[in-house]
Amino acid sequence: QVQLVESGGGLVQAGGSLRLSCAASGRTFSSSAMGWFRQVPGKEREFVAAINWSGGSTYYADFVKGRFTISRDSAKNTAYLQMNSLTPEDTAVYYCAARRTFTIIPVHLPTGYNSWGQGTQVTVSS
């Protein structure tokens, strides 16, 4: 399995930007699709974005299209989530996750991922 550590969260004003990083260790990062999810207290974990193993395909939740960009750098074993035009509704703990191999579970479902980071808090003030 892949071990994941997120960083880059923090406090930002509405309209601002943050870039989250997800550093991976383990041999399988370069062959693993990656995803970002977020969660607020009392709510289920919510899909944000995903990227396939090569970086050639990306997927986004409707509410982040045009504002967030997912990317990866396999040489650095790191995935990124660039977040622009942030709003208070984006406040959450953000998690990166490595997707199961050979799964047909849709990319937006958390059950399709078998390695998770500890999360990084993003707070957007109005």
C-alpha positions, 0 to 999 in steps of 0.5 A: 500500500501507499502511505500518504501525508497531506500538507498545505492547508491553512486559513485563507480569506474568501477569494484566495488560493491554497495548494495542497500536497500529498506526499506518497511513499511506497512502490505503487504511487506511480501506478496508483490513481489518486483522489482528493476528498473533503469532510466537515463534521457531521457530514459524509466524506465528499469527493473533490477530484481524482487523477489517473495513474499517468495524469492524463485523465482528471475528474472533478466534482461539479462544485469545484470545476473551474476553480480546483486543479488536480495534478501529480508529479511521479518523480516527486511521488506527490499529488497536488490540489490547487484551489482557487477562488475559495469560498467559506463553503470550501472549509473542510478537512481535505484528504488525499487517497490512493485508489484501489487497483483493478476496481470498478468502483466509481472514482467519486466513492470513498470505498474505491480507495484503500490508502488515506492520509491523515487530512489537512484543515482548510478554513476559508473566512468570509 
